[in-house]
Amino acid sequence: MSSSNDHVLVPMSQTNTNGLPGMNSSDVKTLTGDVLSFHNITYRVKVKTGFLVRKTVEKEILSGINGIMKPGLNAILGPTGGGKSSLLDVLAARKDPRGLSGDVLINGAPQPANFKCTSGYVVQDDVVMGTLTVRENLQFSAALRLPTTMKNHEKNERINMVIKELGLEKVADSKVGTQFTRGVSGGERKRTSIGMELITDPSILFLDEPTTGLDSSTANAVLLLLKRMSKQGRTIIFSIHQPRYSIFKLFDSLTLLASGKLMFHGPAQEALEYFASAGYHCEPYNNPADFFLDVINGDSSAVVLNRDEEGQEANKTEEPSKREKPIIENLAEFYTNSSIYRESKAELDRLPKAQKKKGISVFKESEYVTSFCHQLRWIAKRSFKNLLGNPQASIAQDKHVVQQAPHPLFHTWRLIWSLCSVFYRHEYISGYYRVSSYFFGKLISDLLPMRFLSSVLFTCILYFMLGLKKEVAAFFIMMFTLIMVAYTASSMALAIAAGQSVVSVATLLMTISFVFMMIFSGLLVNLTTIEPWLSWLKYFSIPRYGYTALQYNEFLGQDFCPELNANVSDTCNNSFAICTGDEYLKSQGIGLSPWELWKNHVALACMIIIFLTIAYLKLLLLKKHS
């Protein structure tokens, strides 16, 4: 099997851009890329149905799929829900192995354990950091995916070559762009995502809906780029929904899927003739891709069905049950009886059988090409650059902190997004870094500085404005308390968000937890008045520990009516009057010993450790598949 690093990137100026509509057989023979074959792929998942009575049923996503993908453009086409994305993930070794059976081979041999790291996979949503430039994004990929034995100037040469190959020279040092700042165009952003995967020079490149979100002209430009890359010997496999004709004619191989069944798999230019043999003729000037989808969906308004008299007579004599079969079933059956299927099956059978393995293997954790410290440094470096490159978000966050403190759960959105986003999942699955490197990198670059800065800012503004106790120790104790509360709240948010695929779900769970904690914080009701069977819930309230520590820090030793105390006034002897801070603390159930202050910080520290441990374990147990 050829190595993923056997290829040399060819600059665009050296590639032949003529003859784009497809390669002939003589062209294919000169290519040295890997051949991916798949044998009897079946994928079933368990889904829950029903509202009142929940029932678990098994749903078949893919059914007995066979085929072969050679160097060139290999398109997987089909209607929504047809199984094209599932097949792509299976071929890329990114699908849950439970319920999955069959073989996926590379040059007749089982996929290697590190296939997810050596192959390229471009997700549908572009995973590039908008606050960084195109070059900086590629540098991040090169730093973590290329071996440390490779010198920096060699990595830079690889980056420059990828930039030139993708035609990104003019925007190489421009920021990709965020919702706050304008950046490169959609097509350039997509090419940057492709470049992140090309850094390792993979022989097989997967793309999930590469034209999504692009206008027709930009989408055509992206596919022309992929066509040129395929002529360099790469096997490019991608799913696509509804391409225009100028894109369709670039395809070398076409796989049509519907309801998890193969409708066609073979040379793209033979698809029209194949459907004509099945009785479905494409109208003049109709887009073949649209025509195929219309046929599969049973849209008779766009299909001209021509049968000769013998065929019509034969159809009349068929059994009613056969004539009434859904069109997808008929097309799937027609394909299994076609000459194209027999040729494909014969080619698959010629592959080395001795190296085949039963079932889809569960891949072992691959070794990373860089060390933990190297990964930690680059992750922290990128996060700091993101903070500096997106000042609007950081300023908005600090402003929000000043308005909402001491309720720090309101400003944990950045950490929640970072753990729920597609960034982390894709980069982790692709072997950019270890879980530990990412986790501690985010703590160092985001949680520690941002929560520290906001707590210090809040204390400096509010402490003297409110005229609190004029003691240096009291000032720093308040600051330390707010920092601990902020760290604890953020750690809780991390524990909730880790592993969640939807940001809104994580935010909802966090909000519910926050409301619960506020009820038992002591701000709304005196905790000594709560019934014993409910009072134990206060030990789970983060604000309660901070509020108790702040009360002790401010009220201990305070005398609110010194004149009356000097005259031994009856007012202060009245059981309803509180003239000293010590009396107030006792009324709140707070003792006067120093431990009453520091035990709150100890409790917050323990909660930080527990929450961070939960977050790390959830990330560690995150499955490396979709």
C-alpha positions in Angstrom: 0.0 0.0 0.0 1.4 3.4 -0.9 2.2 5.7 1.9 0.2 8.9 2.4 3.4 10.8 2.1 4.5 9.3 -1.3 3.2 12.3 -3.2 4.8 15.6 -4.0 2.5 18.6 -4.1 2.4 20.0 -7.6 1.9 23.8 -7.8 -1.1 25.0 -9.8 1.1 26.5 -12.5 2.5 23.0 -13.3 -0.8 21.3 -13.5 -2.7 20.7 -16.8 -6.1 22.4 -16.6 -7.3 21.1 -20.0 -9.7 18.2 -20.4 -11.6 18.8 -17.2 -14.7 16.9 -18.1 -13.1 13.6 -17.1 -10.1 11.3 -17.4 -10.0 8.4 -19.8 -8.7 5.0 -19.0 -5.1 5.8 -20.0 -5.0 8.7 -17.6 -6.1 6.5 -14.7 -3.3 4.0 -15.3 -0.7 6.7 -14.8 -2.0 7.6 -11.3 -0.4 6.3 -8.2 -3.0 7.1 -5.6 -4.7 4.7 -3.2 -7.7 2.6 -4.2 -10.4 2.4 -1.6 -12.9 -0.5 -1.8 -15.9 -1.3 0.3 -17.6 -4.7 0.5 -21.1 -5.4 1.7 -21.4 -2.4 4.0 -24.5 -2.5 6.2 -25.2 0.0 8.9 -28.0 -0.2 11.4 -28.8 2.2 14.3 -31.2 1.9 17.2 -33.8 4.7 17.4 -36.5 5.4 19.9 -40.0 6.0 18.7 -43.3 6.9 20.3 -44.3 9.6 22.7 -46.0 8.0 25.6 -44.7 4.5 25.1 -41.0 4.7 24.1 -40.0 1.8 21.8 -36.5 1.1 20.5 -36.4 -0.1 16.9 -33.6 -0.8 14.6 -33.3 1.3 11.5 -31.2 0.3 8.5 -29.2 3.3 7.1 -27.0 1.4 4.6 -27.9 -1.9 3.0 -25.3 -4.2 1.4 -23.2 -1.4 -0.3 -20.3 -2.5 -2.5 -18.0 -0.4 -4.6 -14.6 0.9 -5.4 -13.1 4.4 -5.4 -10.1 5.1 -7.5 -7.9 8.2 -7.9 -10.1 10.9 -9.3 -13.3 12.6 -8.4 -15.7 10.2 -6.7 -19.1 11.7 -6.0 -21.7 10.3 -3.7 -25.1 11.7 -4.8 -28.6 11.2 -3.4 -31.6 12.8 -1.9 -31.6 14.1 1.7 -31.7 11.2 4.1 -30.5 8.8 1.4 -27.4 7.7 3.4 -24.6 9.6 1.5 -23.1 11.2 4.5 -23.3 8.0 6.5 -21.5 6.1 3.7 -18.8 8.9 3.6 -18.2 8.6 7.3 -18.0 4.8 7.1 -15.4 5.0 4.3 -13.5 7.6 6.4 -13.6 5.4 9.5 -15.6 8.0 11.4 -18.8 6.1 12.0 -19.8 4.3 15.2 -18.7 0.7 14.7 -21.8 -0.5 16.6 -24.3 -1.8 14.1 -21.7 -1.6 11.3 -20.6 -4.6 9.3 -18.6 -5.2 6.1 -15.1 -4.4 4.9 -13.4 -1.2 3.9 -10.0 -1.8 2.3 -7.1 0.3 1.1 -5.4 -1.3 -1.9 -6.9 -4.6 -0.8 -5.6 -4.3 2.8 -7.6 -3.3 5.9 -7.5 0.3 6.9 -4.5 1.1 9.1 -5.1 2.1 12.7 -4.2 5.8 12.1 -6.3 6.1 8.9 -8.3 9.0 10.4 -5.0 10.9 10.9 -3.3 10.1 7.6 -6.3 10.7 5.4 -7.9 14.1 5.0 -11.5 15.0 5.9 -13.1 18.4 5.2 -16.3 18.8 7.2 -19.4 20.6 5.9 -18.9 23.5 8.3 -15.6 25.2 7.8 -13.4 24.6 10.8 -11.0 27.5 10.5 -10.3 30.1 13.2 -11.8 33.4 11.9 -9.5 35.6 14.0 -6.4 34.1 12.4 -5.0 34.6 9.0 -5.1 31.9 6.3 -1.4 31.3 6.8 -1.8 31.1 10.6 -4.5 28.5 10.3 -2.3 26.4 8.1 0.6 26.8 10.5 -1.5 25.4 13.3 -2.3 22.3 11.3 1.3 21.9 10.2 2.6 22.3 13.7 0.4 19.6 15.2 0.1 17.2 12.3 3.6 17.1 10.9 6.3 15.4 12.9 8.6 17.4 15.1 11.6 15.9 13.3 10.6 18.0 10.3 12.4 21.4 10.4 10.5 24.7 10.6 11.7 25.8 7.2 10.5 22.5 5.7 7.0 23.1 7.3 6.9 26.6 5.9 7.8 25.3 2.5 4.9 22.9 2.7 2.6 25.7 3.8 3.7 27.9 0.9 3.2 25.1 -1.5 -0.4 24.4 -0.3 -1.2 28.1 -0.5 0.1 28.2 -4.0 -1.8 25.0 -5.0 -5.0 26.4 -3.6 -4.6 29.8 -5.2 -4.6 31.6 -1.9 -1.4 33.8 -2.4 -3.3 37.1 -2.4 -5.2 36.4 0.9 -2.5 34.3 2.7 -1.9 37.0 5.3 -5.6 38.2 5.5 -7.8 37.1 8.4 -10.4 34.5 7.6 -13.1 36.7 9.2 -15.7 36.5 12.0 -19.1 37.8 12.7 -17.4 41.0 13.9 -14.7 41.4 11.2 -14.9 41.0 7.5 -12.5 38.4 6.1 -11.9 36.3 3.0 -14.7 35.2 0.6 -16.7 32.0 1.1 -14.7 30.2 -1.6 -11.4 31.2 -0.1 -12.6 30.1 3.3 -13.5 26.7 1.9 -10.1 26.4 0.2 -8.5 27.2 3.6 -10.4 24.3 5.1 -9.2 22.1 2.4 -5.7 23.4 2.9 -5.8 22.4 6.6 -6.2 18.8 5.4 -3.7 19.0 2.6 -0.9 19.8 5.0 -0.3 16.1 5.6 -0.4 15.5 1.8 -3.0 12.7 2.1 -3.5 10.3 -0.8 -7.3 10.0 0.1 -9.3 13.2 0.8 -12.9 13.1 2.0 -15.3 16.1 1.8 -18.8 16.4 3.2 -20.9 18.6 1.0 -18.0 20.9 -0.1 -20.4 23.2 -2.0 -22.8 23.9 0.9 -23.2 27.7 1.5 -21.4 28.7 -1.7 -22.9 30.3 -4.8 -22.9 28.4 -8.0 -19.8 30.1 -9.4 -17.8 29.7 -6.3 -18.9 26.0 -6.0 -17.8 25.4 -9.5 -14.4 26.9 -8.7 -14.0 24.7 -5.7 -14.8 21.6 -7.8 -12.3 22.7 -10.5 -9.7 22.9 -7.8 -10.6 19.4 -6.6 -10.4 18.1 -10.2 -6.9 19.5 -10.5 -5.9 17.9 -7.2 -7.3 14.5 -8.4 -5.1 14.6 -11.4 -2.1 14.6 -9.1 -3.0 11.1 -8.0 -5.3 11.8 -5.1 -8.5 9.8 -4.4 -11.1 12.4 -3.7 -14.4 11.2 -2.2 -17.2 13.6 -1.4 -20.9 13.8 -0.9 -22.9 16.3 -2.8 -26.6 17.1 -2.9 -27.6 18.8 -6.2 -24.6 19.9 -8.4 -25.0 22.0 -11.5 -24.1 20.4 -14.9 -20.6 22.1 -15.1 -19.8 20.4 -11.8 -21.4 17.0 -12.7 -19.3 16.7 -15.8 -16.2 16.8 -13.7 -17.0 13.6 -11.9 -15.1 10.4 -12.7 -17.1 8.1 -10.5 -20.7 8.4 -9.4 -22.4 6.6 -6.6 -26.2 7.1 -6.4 -27.8 6.3 -3.0 -31.4 6.4 -1.9 -32.9 4.9 1.3 -29.5 3.3 2.0 -29.5 1.3 -1.3 -27.3 1.6 -4.3 -29.1 3.0 -7.4 -25.9 3.2 -9.5 -22.2 2.9 -8.9 -19.8 3.4 -11.8 -18.3 5.9 -14.3 -20.2 9.1 -14.1 -20.4 9.5 -17.9 -22.2 6.1 -18.2 -24.9 7.0 -15.8 -27.3 8.5 -18.4 -27.0 5.5 -20.7 -27.6 3.2 -17.7 -30.8 5.0 -16.7 -31.9 5.0 -20.4 -31.5 1.2 -20.3 -33.8 1.1 -17.3 -36.4 3.1 -19.3 -35.7 6.6 -18.0 -34.5 9.0 -20.6 -33.2 12.4 -19.6 -34.9 15.3 -21.4 -32.7 17.6 -23.6 -31.1 20.4 -21.7 -31.9 18.8 -18.3 -29.2 18.6 -15.7 -28.3 14.9 -15.2 -27.9 15.3 -11.5 -31.4 16.8 -11.2 -32.8 14.1 -13.5 -31.4 11.3 -11.3 -32.9 12.8 -8.2 -36.2 13.3 -9.9 -36.2 9.7 -11.0 -35.4 8.4 -7.5 -38.0 10.7 -6.0 -40.6 9.5 -8.5 -41.2 13.0 -10.0 -42.9 12.0 -13.3 -43.1 15.6 -14.5 -39.4 15.7 -15.2 -39.1 12.1 -16.5 -39.9 10.8 -19.9 -40.5 7.1 -19.6 -40.1 5.3 -22.9 -40.7 1.6 -23.3 -41.1 -0.4 -26.5 -44.2 -2.4 -27.2 -42.7 -5.7 -26.1 -41.7 -4.0 -22.8 -45.2 -2.7 -22.2 -46.7 -6.1 -22.9 -44.1 -7.7 -20.6 -45.0 -5.2 -17.9 -48.7 -6.1 -18.2 -48.0 -9.7 -17.6 -45.9 -9.0 -14.4 -47.3 -9.8 -11.0 -49.2 -6.9 -9.5 -47.0 -7.0 -6.4 -43.9 -6.5 -8.6 -45.5 -3.6 -10.6 -46.5 -1.9 -7.3 -43.0 -1.9 -5.9 -41.6 1.5 -4.9 -39.4 3.0 -7.6 -36.3 2.8 -5.3 -36.8 -0.9 -4.8 -37.1 -1.4 -8.6 -34.0 0.7 -9.3 -32.0 -1.2 -6.6 -33.1 -4.5 -8.1 -32.3 -3.3 -11.6 -28.8 -2.3 -10.6 -28.0 -5.7 -9.0 -28.9 -7.3 -12.3 -27.0 -4.9 -14.5 -23.7 -5.4 -16.3 -22.2 -2.4 -14.4 -22.8 -4.2 -11.1 -21.3 -7.4 -12.4 -18.2 -5.6 -13.6 -17.8 -3.8 -10.3 -18.3 -7.1 -8.4 -15.7 -8.8 -10.6 -13.2 -6.0 -9.9 -13.8 -6.2 -6.2 -13.3 -10.0 -6.2 -9.9 -9.5 -7.9 -8.6 -7.7 -4.9 -6.4 -9.8 -2.5 -8.8 -11.9 -0.5 -6.2 -13.1 2.0 -5.9 -9.7 3.5 -9.6 -9.1 4.1 -10.9 -8.9 7.6 -14.4 -9.8 8.8 -16.3 -6.8 9.9 -15.4 -3.2 10.4 -12.5 -3.0 12.8 -12.6 -0.8 15.9 -9.5 1.3 15.4 -7.0 1.7 18.2 -5.8 5.0 19.4 -3.1 6.2 17.1 0.2 7.7 18.3 0.5 11.4 18.0 3.4 12.8 16.0 3.9 15.7 18.5 4.4 15.7 22.2 2.0 16.9 24.9 4.0 20.0 25.7 4.2 20.9 22.0 0.5 20.5 21.5 -0.3 22.5 24.7 1.9 25.4 23.6 0.3 25.7 20.2 -3.3 25.3 21.5 -2.7 28.0 24.1 -1.0 30.2 21.5 -3.9 29.9 19.1 -6.4 30.7 21.9 -4.5 33.8 23.0 -4.4 35.0 19.4 -8.1 34.4 19.2 -8.7 36.5 22.3 -6.5 39.3 21.0 -8.0 39.1 17.5 -11.6 39.3 18.7 -11.5 42.2 21.1 -15.2 43.0 20.6 -16.2 39.7 22.1 -13.8 40.0 25.0 -14.9 43.5 25.8 -18.5 42.5 25.6 -17.8 39.6 28.0 -16.0 41.8 30.5 -18.8 44.4 30.3 -21.3 41.6 30.9 -19.3 40.5 33.9 -19.4 43.9 35.5 -23.2 44.1 35.0 -24.0 40.6 36.2 -21.3 39.8 38.9 -21.4 38.1 41.3 -23.3 35.8 39.0 -20.4 34.4 36.9 -22.4 31.7 35.2 -23.6 34.4 32.8 -20.1 34.8 31.2 -19.1 31.2 30.5 -20.4 31.2 26.9 -16.9 31.2 25.3 -15.9 28.0 27.2 -19.2 26.3 26.5 -18.9 27.0 22.8 -15.3 25.8 22.7 -16.2 22.4 24.1 -19.4 22.0 22.1 -18.1 23.3 18.8 -17.2 21.3 15.7 -13.6 22.7 16.0 -12.7 20.5 18.9 -14.5 17.4 17.6 -13.0 17.5 14.1 -9.5 18.4 15.3 -9.5 15.7 17.9 -10.8 13.0 15.6 -8.3 14.0 12.9 -5.4 13.5 15.4 -4.4 17.1 15.9 -3.9 16.8 19.6 -4.6 14.8 22.8 -7.6 15.5 25.0 -5.3 16.5 27.8 -3.5 19.0 25.6 -6.7 20.7 24.5 -8.2 20.6 28.0 -5.3 22.2 29.8 -4.6 24.6 26.9 -8.1 26.0 27.2 -7.7 26.3 31.0 -4.4 28.2 30.6 -5.5 30.5 27.8 -9.2 31.1 28.6 -10.5 30.1 32.0 -7.6 31.3 34.1 -6.9 34.7 32.6 -10.4 35.8 31.6 -12.1 34.8 34.9 -9.2 36.4 36.9 -9.3 39.6 34.9 -13.1 40.1 35.2 -13.1 39.4 39.0 -10.2 41.8 39.6 -12.0 44.5 37.5 -15.3 44.0 39.3 -13.6 44.3 42.8 -11.6 47.4 42.0 -14.7 49.2 40.6 -17.3 48.2 43.2 -15.3 47.9 46.4 -14.6 51.6 46.9 -17.8 52.7 45.2 -19.8 50.9 47.9 -17.7 52.1 50.7 -16.9 48.6 52.1 -14.5 47.9 54.9 -11.4 50.0 54.6 -8.8 47.3 55.2 -6.3 45.9 52.7 -6.8 42.4 53.8 -10.6 42.7 53.4 -10.2 44.1 49.9 -8.0 41.2 48.7 -10.2 38.6 50.5 -13.2 39.9 48.5 -11.2 39.7 45.3 -10.0 36.2 46.0 -13.5 35.1 46.9 -14.9 36.4 43.6 -12.1 34.7 41.7 -12.8 31.4 43.4 -16.6 31.7 42.6 -15.9 32.6 39.0 -13.5 29.6 38.6 -16.0 27.3 40.3 -18.9 28.5 38.1 -16.8 28.2 35.0 -15.7 24.7 36.0 -19.3 23.7 36.4 -20.1 25.1 33.0 -17.2 23.0 31.5 -18.5 19.9 33.2 -22.0 20.5 31.7 -20.8 21.5 28.3 -18.2 18.8 27.7 -19.4 16.3 25.2 -22.5 18.2 24.3 -23.1 18.5 20.6 -25.6 21.4 20.9 -24.6 24.7 22.5 -28.2 25.6 23.3 -28.7 22.4 25.3 -25.6 23.1 27.4 -26.7 26.7 28.0 -30.2 25.5 29.1 -28.7 23.0 31.5 -26.4 25.6 32.9 -29.2 28.1 33.4 -31.4 25.6 35.2 -28.5 24.8 37.5 -27.9 28.5 38.1 -31.5 29.2 39.1 -31.5 26.3 41.5 -28.3 27.5 43.1 -29.6 31.1 43.5 -32.6 29.8 45.5 -30.3 28.3 48.1 -27.6 30.9 48.0 -28.9 33.0 51.0 -29.6 36.0 48.8 -33.4 35.4 48.5 -34.1 33.8 51.9 -32.4 33.3 55.2 -31.0 29.8 55.0 -31.7 29.2 58.8 -35.4 29.4 58.1 -35.5 26.6 55.5 -36.9 23.3 56.7 -34.2 20.7 57.6 -35.4 18.3 54.8 -34.5 21.0 52.3 -31.6 22.8 53.9 -29.0 20.2 52.8 -29.4 21.5 49.2 -27.5 24.7 50.1 -24.3 22.7 50.1 -24.6 22.4 46.3 -24.9 26.1 45.8 -21.8 27.9 44.4 -23.1 31.4 45.1 -23.9 30.4 48.7 -20.2 29.8 49.5 -19.2 33.1 48.0 -22.0 35.1 49.6 -21.2 33.6 53.0 -17.5 34.4 52.7 -18.3 38.0 51.6 -20.6 38.5 54.6 -18.0 37.2 57.0 -15.3 39.4 55.4 -17.5 42.6 55.6 -19.5 42.2 58.8 -17.0 40.7 61.3 -16.1 43.2 64.0 -18.4 45.9 62.5 -20.3 48.3 64.9 -23.3 50.0 63.3 -24.4 52.1 66.3 -21.4 53.0 68.4 -23.1 56.1 70.0 -26.0 54.0 71.2 -23.7 51.3 72.5 -21.7 53.9 74.5 -25.0 55.1 76.2 -26.1 51.5 76.7 -29.2 52.3 74.8 -32.3 50.1 75.2 -32.6 50.1 71.5 -29.6 48.0 71.0 -30.6 45.6 73.8 -33.8 45.0 72.0 -33.9 41.5 70.5 -35.2 42.9 67.2 -32.3 45.3 66.7 -28.9 44.3 65.3 -26.2 46.8 66.1 -23.0 44.8 65.4 -21.8 42.7 62.5 -21.2 39.8 64.8 -24.9 39.7 65.7 -25.8 39.8 62.0 -23.5 36.9 61.2 -25.1 34.9 64.0 -28.6 35.6 62.7 -27.5 34.2 59.4 -26.1 31.0 60.9 -22.5 32.1 60.3 -19.9 31.5 63.1 -17.2 33.9 64.1 -14.1 31.7 64.0 -11.6 32.2 61.0 -12.6 28.7 59.8 -16.0 30.1 59.0 -14.4 32.2 56.3 -11.8 29.8 54.8 -14.0 26.7 54.8 -16.0 28.4 52.0 -12.9 28.7 49.9 -11.9 25.1 50.6 -15.4 24.0 49.5 -15.1 26.0 46.3 -11.6 24.6 45.6 -13.0 21.1 46.0 -15.8 21.8 43.7 -13.4 23.2 41.1 -11.4 19.9 41.2 -14.5 17.8 41.0 -16.1 19.7 38.1 -12.8 19.9 36.1 -12.3 16.1 36.7 -15.8 15.4 35.4 -15.2 17.7 32.3 -11.9 16.0 31.5 -13.4 12.5 31.9 -16.3 13.4 29.6 -13.9 14.6 27.0 -11.7 11.6 27.4 -14.7 9.3 26.9 -15.8 11.2 23.8 -16.0 8.7 20.9 -13.8 9.3 18.0 -16.6 8.8 15.5 -19.7 10.7 14.3 
